[in-house]
């Protein structure tokens, strides 16, 4: 009997709340199937439930992410104009303000005007300030200029024009120029500093002599187009040889750093070779580790060979480069790196002369001598007619009557001085190559009073690497063409 106020339940399966929750799909893409006895809820209820679950999971994921600190927004730097730059203090400056706000220069000028001594620290600060502010306008900011290249560009034309005024002035100026150059060389050589002074002097001398030749000698009508073309080709060949001589002279690097700093192409090549070698071997590593292990084993083997003579290794261990130098290698204190078969550090190319560029250095000297002698002959033949070259060099009457001929004659004597110095260097190089010695080995033998000396020390034969004239030149002709491999007896 039905009870009043109690609603009769509908017939059919009972739907529980637990079964209703069990039916609702989760956030995952593939939702689980509903219970076979549970009646599916309406579509609106399912969508509402899915939205709520999505929101809750999104809030949970956001709360679990690490909070990133917002970077402080740095003010964007305005682009620099052609005359602006960032100085050594990190401040924006202008080329026009190169003489403004410099206490060191003001103090130095005051002391110089009052005849007081300037402290060396003040001079260094003044030079640093001048080198930092000496710039030329350039795109996207002014570019810094090395201060050592400026003196030749300014002083050489001034000295040559002054020397062409009178014979006595020419003697004084042309005598003082080599003295000043040698003084500056010993000053920079003693401080072990790199300088572009001599490279700038050499290149500017070539260009200026060629300019004077075109302006003062060619218009006289005694130099034909063929001779001018030959002289021009010689000048270009000098520049090409100098470019080749300034390349890597054979710098040595630490084998460990080489192993770590393999390029991507080398790594790909190693991996390809490793895959070819390890085909068919289960468990083999095809990523190139086999070849890396082989390279490390080779390095260990070379150091194991060096361990057999610990005394020699200790003598030739370079603490700065952290490597054992091979035979005839040396550490250049100016370049700051070890050079293979180092001959000397040449200030005229601002680089070392070593195994890789020694041939190009000799070739540059030879082409320069031939071109310079040819240009001197053409000039003397134009300004001193009907006289031999040797006679015209020492006796050319009336050459100072005309300023054009006086300037040409002064440039000829300047070229003769430079050519004589380069001829001496070329002669020393030929002698050293013939006896298979380097300039460093010659200087070391002279200091230690070892080896055989001839012609008052002009020829020094250490006897250690001398294999005869022909074999010595044959070995020199193959420098830099063979792989860098030295047997154990070559390690010193």
C-alpha distance (Angstrom), angle and dihedral (degrees) to the residues before:
residue distance angle dihedral
X1 . . .
X2 3.70 . .
X3 3.72 119.8 .
X4 3.78 118.0 -129.1
X5 3.80 115.4 -109.2
X6 3.80 94.3 20.3
X7 3.75 116.2 111.8
X8 3.75 115.3 -135.4
X9 3.77 114.0 -118.9
X10 3.73 118.0 -118.2
X11 3.70 117.6 -108.9
X12 3.75 117.6 -107.5
X13 3.74 138.0 64.4
X14 3.75 117.8 -26.9
X15 3.81 115.4 -113.8
X16 3.77 113.2 -147.5
X17 3.82 125.8 -162.1
X18 3.76 91.4 -121.8
X19 3.75 92.0 55.5
X20 3.79 89.6 47.6
X21 3.81 91.7 55.3
X22 3.77 90.7 44.1
X23 3.77 90.5 57.1
X24 3.84 96.9 52.6
X25 3.81 108.9 98.8
X26 3.81 121.3 -120.1
X27 3.77 127.2 -124.1
X28 3.78 92.9 -91.6
X29 3.78 119.0 104.5
X30 3.81 95.7 -114.4
X31 3.83 108.0 53.7
X32 3.83 119.3 -155.3
X33 3.78 118.4 -106.2
X34 3.87 116.4 -99.7
X35 3.74 122.1 -109.0
X36 3.80 109.3 -84.7
X37 3.80 91.7 -125.8
X38 3.86 96.0 44.4
X39 3.76 120.3 96.5
X40 3.80 112.7 -131.3
X41 3.80 115.5 -115.2
X42 3.74 122.6 -125.1
X43 3.82 120.6 -75.7
X44 3.81 93.6 -113.5
X45 3.81 92.2 56.3
X46 3.81 91.4 50.5
X47 3.83 93.0 50.1
X48 3.80 92.1 48.9
X49 3.79 91.6 50.1
X50 3.83 92.6 48.2
X51 3.78 91.4 50.8
X52 3.78 92.0 51.5
X53 3.80 91.9 49.3
X54 3.82 91.0 48.8
X55 3.79 91.9 51.5
X56 3.80 92.8 48.5
X57 3.79 93.5 48.8
X58 3.79 91.4 46.7
X59 3.81 90.9 52.4
X60 3.80 90.2 48.4
X61 3.82 92.3 50.3
X62 3.78 92.2 48.9
X63 3.79 91.8 49.8
X64 3.83 91.2 51.3
X65 3.86 94.5 51.7
X66 3.80 115.2 96.9
X67 3.72 111.9 -107.1
X68 3.78 109.6 -115.6
X69 3.73 116.7 -140.7
X70 3.72 112.3 -123.0
X71 3.74 111.4 -116.5
X72 3.70 115.9 -121.1
X73 3.73 106.7 -107.3
X74 3.77 108.3 -118.6
X75 3.73 116.1 -147.6
X76 3.77 111.3 -105.3
X77 3.78 113.4 -112.4
X78 3.73 115.4 -122.3
X79 3.80 114.6 -118.8
X80 3.78 113.4 -95.9
X81 3.76 120.2 -115.8
X82 3.79 121.6 -133.4
X83 3.83 93.1 -89.1
X84 3.82 99.3 43.2
X85 3.79 128.3 87.0
X86 3.78 143.0 165.4
X87 3.79 109.9 -105.6
X88 3.80 128.2 -146.9
X89 3.81 90.3 -87.1
X90 3.81 91.7 58.4
X91 3.79 93.8 -109.8
X92 3.78 128.6 126.8
X93 3.78 112.4 -106.9
X94 3.79 138.7 173.1
X95 3.79 131.6 -128.3
X96 3.81 91.2 -128.7
X97 3.83 89.5 60.1
X98 3.81 94.3 58.7
X99 3.83 92.3 119.7
X100 3.79 97.3 39.5
X101 3.81 128.4 100.1
X102 3.81 99.3 6.9
X103 3.77 113.8 138.4
X104 3.81 93.8 178.4
X105 3.81 93.6 57.6
X106 3.81 91.3 45.0
X107 3.79 91.4 50.2
X108 3.80 92.1 47.1
X109 3.81 92.4 49.7
X110 3.80 91.7 48.2
X111 3.79 91.8 51.3
X112 3.79 91.6 46.0
X113 3.80 92.6 50.5
X114 3.81 92.1 47.6
X115 3.84 91.0 46.8
X116 3.79 93.7 -115.8
X117 3.78 124.9 143.9
X118 3.78 118.0 -100.0
X119 3.79 116.0 -136.9
X120 3.83 116.8 -119.7
X121 3.80 91.3 -122.8
X122 3.79 89.8 56.6
X123 3.80 90.7 50.0
X124 3.80 90.7 51.6
X125 3.81 91.6 50.0
X126 3.81 90.2 48.5
X127 3.81 91.4 51.4
X128 3.81 91.3 47.4
X129 3.79 90.6 50.7
X130 3.80 92.8 47.9
X131 3.81 92.6 47.7
X132 3.82 90.3 49.3
X133 3.81 95.1 48.6
X134 3.80 97.8 39.7
X135 3.80 99.7 98.9
X136 3.78 140.6 139.1
X137 3.82 125.7 -136.8
X138 3.80 112.3 -95.4
X139 3.77 140.4 162.2
X140 3.82 112.7 -72.0
X141 3.78 93.3 6.6
X142 3.79 140.4 -16.2
X143 3.81 117.0 -70.6
X144 3.79 124.2 -130.4
X145 3.80 118.8 -116.9
X146 3.77 123.8 -148.1
X147 3.77 104.3 -116.3
X148 3.81 93.7 -144.1
X149 3.81 92.8 69.1
X150 3.82 93.7 58.7
X151 3.86 102.9 71.1
X152 3.83 96.7 61.4
X153 3.80 91.6 48.3
X154 3.81 91.3 54.3
X155 3.80 106.2 29.3
X156 3.81 101.8 42.7
X157 3.85 97.5 62.8
X158 3.82 90.7 41.6
X159 3.82 93.7 51.4
X160 3.79 94.1 45.5
X161 3.82 93.1 49.7
X162 3.80 91.4 47.7
X163 3.81 90.6 48.3
X164 3.81 90.9 54.2
X165 3.81 92.9 60.7
X166 3.80 95.7 76.4
X167 3.76 140.4 -2.3
X168 3.81 94.1 -115.0
X169 3.79 92.4 48.8
X170 3.76 88.5 51.4
X171 3.80 91.6 53.4
X172 3.81 92.8 49.1
X173 3.81 95.5 45.7
X174 3.80 97.0 42.9
X175 3.81 90.2 48.2
X176 3.80 94.2 48.2
X177 3.81 95.7 48.6
X178 3.85 96.1 69.4
X179 3.80 89.8 43.1
X180 3.80 92.1 53.8
X181 3.80 91.3 45.7
X182 3.83 92.1 51.4
X183 3.81 91.4 46.6
X184 3.79 91.5 52.7
X185 3.81 90.5 45.9
X186 3.80 93.9 54.6
X187 3.79 90.5 43.7
X188 3.81 93.6 55.8
X189 3.81 93.3 36.2
X190 3.79 91.7 55.4
X191 3.81 91.4 50.9
X192 3.84 91.4 45.5
X193 3.79 91.4 -130.6
X194 3.77 129.5 150.2
X195 3.79 115.5 -120.5
X196 3.79 135.8 -177.9
X197 3.81 92.4 -157.1
X198 3.81 97.2 101.9
X199 3.80 94.6 39.9
X200 3.79 89.2 51.0
X201 3.81 90.6 45.8
X202 3.80 92.7 50.9
X203 3.80 96.7 46.4
X204 3.80 94.0 42.5
X205 3.81 90.9 47.6
X206 3.80 90.1 54.7
X207 3.78 92.2 48.8
X208 3.79 95.8 43.5
X209 3.81 94.5 47.2
X210 3.79 89.5 50.7
X211 3.82 90.1 48.6
X212 3.82 92.6 51.4
X213 3.80 89.5 46.9
X214 3.82 91.2 54.5
X215 3.80 94.4 43.6
X216 3.81 102.1 40.7
X217 3.82 109.6 19.2
X218 3.80 107.1 34.7
X219 3.84 94.7 54.0
X220 3.82 89.4 61.0
X221 3.79 88.0 75.0
X222 3.81 99.0 -128.7
X223 3.84 96.1 105.0
X224 3.79 114.1 75.6
X225 3.81 126.1 -151.6
X226 3.81 91.9 -103.0
X227 3.80 93.1 56.6
X228 3.79 90.8 45.1
X229 3.81 90.9 50.7
X230 3.82 91.2 50.2
X231 3.81 91.2 50.6
X232 3.81 91.7 47.4
X233 3.82 92.1 49.7
X234 3.80 89.5 51.0
X235 3.81 90.2 52.9
X236 3.80 92.2 51.7
X237 3.81 91.4 46.9
X238 3.81 89.3 53.5
X239 3.79 90.8 53.7
X240 3.81 92.0 48.2
X241 3.81 92.2 49.6
X242 3.81 91.0 48.1
X243 3.80 90.3 50.3
X244 3.79 90.0 52.9
X245 3.81 92.1 45.0
X246 3.81 91.6 53.9
X247 3.80 92.6 58.6
X248 3.79 124.6 97.9
X249 3.83 107.0 -44.9
X250 3.80 91.2 -160.1
X251 3.79 107.1 -70.1
X252 3.78 116.5 -163.8
X253 3.80 120.8 -135.8
X254 3.78 134.0 -169.6
X255 3.85 111.6 -87.9
X256 3.80 90.5 -141.1
X257 3.78 91.9 55.2
X258 3.79 89.9 46.5
X259 3.80 89.7 54.1
X260 3.80 91.0 52.1
X261 3.78 96.2 42.4
X262 3.77 99.9 54.1
X263 3.75 111.4 150.1
X264 3.78 123.0 -117.9
X265 3.79 92.1 -107.9
X266 3.81 90.7 53.3
X267 3.78 90.6 48.9
X268 3.80 91.1 50.5
X269 3.77 90.7 49.2
X270 3.79 91.0 49.0
X271 3.80 91.5 48.9
X272 3.81 92.1 49.6
X273 3.79 91.9 50.1
X274 3.79 90.0 46.2
X275 3.79 91.1 52.6
X276 3.79 91.6 50.3
X277 3.78 92.8 48.9
X278 3.81 95.4 45.5
X279 3.79 98.6 47.6
X280 3.80 111.2 127.8
X281 3.80 95.1 17.6
X282 3.78 112.5 110.3
X283 3.75 116.0 -136.8
X284 3.77 93.9 18.2
X285 3.79 117.4 140.8
X286 3.79 109.7 -117.8
X287 3.80 96.7 -173.0
X288 3.79 95.8 90.2
X289 3.80 96.6 -96.2
X290 3.79 89.9 124.3
X291 3.78 91.2 61.2
X292 3.79 92.0 44.0
X293 3.79 88.5 52.9
X294 3.79 90.0 49.8
X295 3.81 90.7 50.9
X296 3.78 91.2 50.6
X297 3.81 90.0 48.0
X298 3.80 89.7 53.0
X299 3.79 90.5 51.2
X300 3.80 90.7 48.4
X301 3.79 89.4 49.2
X302 3.79 92.0 52.9
X303 3.80 91.2 49.9
X304 3.79 88.7 46.7
X305 3.80 88.9 56.7
X306 3.78 89.4 49.0
X307 3.78 89.9 52.6
X308 3.82 89.7 65.8
X309 3.81 89.2 72.0
X310 3.81 105.6 35.6
X311 3.81 93.9 164.8
X312 3.79 94.1 58.9
X313 3.77 91.5 42.8
X314 3.78 90.2 52.8
X315 3.79 90.9 50.8
X316 3.81 93.7 52.2
X317 3.78 100.0 36.2
X318 3.81 110.8 123.3
X319 3.79 109.0 -145.0
X320 3.81 93.0 -169.4
X321 3.81 97.3 51.2
X322 3.85 93.5 31.8
X323 3.81 95.6 -133.2
X324 3.78 142.6 102.8
X325 3.77 108.8 -106.6
X326 3.81 117.8 -133.1
X327 3.76 122.0 -129.7
X328 3.82 116.8 -51.1
X329 3.80 93.2 3.4
X330 3.77 119.9 130.9
X331 3.78 141.0 -176.0
X332 3.81 113.5 -111.1
X333 3.78 109.3 -143.9
X334 3.81 91.3 -161.3
X335 3.81 97.1 50.9
X336 3.82 91.8 33.2
X337 3.82 96.4 -135.1
X338 3.80 139.9 87.8
X339 3.81 117.2 -98.9
X340 3.79 125.3 -155.7
X341 3.82 112.2 -117.8
X342 3.76 91.3 -7.6
X343 3.79 115.4 -158.8
X344 3.81 101.9 178.1
X345 3.78 143.4 -51.8
X346 3.79 108.0 -94.3
X347 3.80 115.5 -151.5
X348 3.81 91.7 -164.8
X349 3.79 91.1 68.8
X350 3.83 95.9 25.1
X351 3.79 90.6 -128.0
X352 3.78 142.2 85.8
X353 3.79 123.5 -89.4
X354 3.78 107.4 -131.9
X355 3.76 143.7 144.1
X356 3.81 96.8 -58.9
X357 3.81 101.3 45.7
X358 3.82 104.2 27.8
X359 3.80 92.7 99.2
X360 3.80 92.6 49.4
X361 3.81 89.5 49.1
X362 3.81 91.9 54.4
X363 3.80 90.4 45.8
X364 3.82 91.6 51.4
X365 3.81 90.7 51.4
X366 3.80 92.2 49.3
X367 3.81 94.9 48.5
X368 3.81 90.9 45.9
X369 3.80 92.8 52.4
X370 3.80 93.4 48.5
X371 3.80 93.7 46.0
X372 3.80 93.8 44.9
X373 3.80 94.1 49.5
X374 3.80 90.5 47.5
X375 3.82 92.2 50.8
X376 3.83 91.6 48.0
X377 3.81 90.6 51.9
X378 3.80 92.6 49.7
X379 3.81 92.6 48.7
X380 3.80 95.9 47.6
X381 3.78 90.6 46.1
X382 3.81 89.1 55.2
X383 3.82 101.2 45.2
X384 3.83 97.9 34.2
X385 3.77 107.9 41.5
X386 3.82 123.7 -168.1
X387 3.81 92.7 20.1
X388 3.75 132.3 103.9
X389 3.78 118.9 -110.2
X390 3.79 95.3 -111.1
X391 3.81 93.1 47.0
X392 3.80 93.7 46.0
X393 3.79 90.6 51.8
X394 3.82 92.0 62.2
X395 3.78 102.1 24.3
X396 3.78 122.0 33.5
X397 3.83 109.9 145.6
X398 3.77 117.7 -150.1
X399 3.79 94.4 16.2
X400 3.84 92.2 125.9
X401 3.80 93.2 49.5
X402 3.80 90.2 82.7
X403 3.82 121.3 46.9
X404 3.81 92.2 -144.9
X405 3.79 93.8 54.6
X406 3.82 90.9 41.6
X407 3.81 91.4 54.7
X408 3.82 91.1 47.0
X409 3.81 91.4 48.8
X410 3.84 91.0 49.1
X411 3.80 90.9 50.6
X412 3.80 89.2 49.7
X413 3.80 91.4 56.2
X414 3.80 90.8 45.6
X415 3.81 89.1 52.5
X416 3.81 90.1 48.1
X417 3.82 91.2 54.9
X418 3.79 92.9 48.8
X419 3.82 91.7 44.3
X420 3.81 91.8 50.6
X421 3.82 90.7 53.2
X422 3.80 92.7 48.3
X423 3.82 90.7 46.2
X424 3.81 89.5 56.2
X425 3.81 91.1 50.7
X426 3.81 89.9 47.3
X427 3.83 91.6 50.4
X428 3.81 92.2 50.2
X429 3.80 89.9 49.7
X430 3.81 92.5 51.3
X431 3.80 91.2 50.3
X432 3.80 92.8 48.2
X433 3.80 92.3 49.0
X434 3.81 90.9 49.1
X435 3.82 90.3 54.8
X436 3.83 93.8 36.5
X437 3.79 95.9 -121.8
X438 3.78 130.9 129.2
X439 3.78 125.4 -133.3
X440 3.80 90.5 -111.6
X441 3.80 90.7 54.1
X442 3.82 89.9 49.0
X443 3.80 92.5 52.4
X444 3.78 91.2 46.2
X445 3.82 91.4 50.1
X446 3.82 91.0 49.8
X447 3.81 91.7 50.9
X448 3.79 93.6 47.0
X449 3.83 92.6 39.0
X450 3.77 93.1 -127.0
X451 3.79 132.3 134.3
X452 3.78 129.7 37.3
X453 3.79 117.1 -59.7
X454 3.80 125.1 -159.5
X455 3.82 133.5 -179.1
X456 3.81 94.4 18.3
X457 3.78 93.8 -50.7
X458 3.80 96.0 -46.7
X459 3.81 88.7 117.3
X460 3.80 117.9 42.2
X461 3.79 120.3 -179.7
X462 3.78 114.8 -171.4
X463 3.82 91.1 -178.6
X464 3.80 92.3 -145.1
X465 3.80 98.7 106.0
X466 3.81 101.5 13.7
X467 3.83 108.9 125.2
X468 3.80 98.7 164.3
X469 3.80 133.5 -72.6
X470 3.82 98.2 -78.7
X471 3.79 96.5 41.6
X472 3.80 91.1 46.9
X473 3.81 91.8 54.6
X474 3.79 90.8 43.3
X475 3.80 89.8 54.5
X476 3.81 90.8 48.0
X477 3.81 91.5 51.0
X478 3.82 90.0 57.2
X479 3.81 97.1 49.0
X480 3.78 113.0 131.9
X481 3.82 94.1 8.6
X482 3.80 97.6 90.1
X483 3.78 128.2 69.6
X484 3.77 115.6 -91.6
X485 3.76 97.1 -101.9
X486 3.78 123.1 136.5
X487 3.77 124.3 -176.6
X488 3.75 121.0 -127.8
X489 3.81 93.9 -97.6
X490 3.81 90.4 59.3
X491 3.78 93.2 61.3
X492 3.78 112.3 98.3
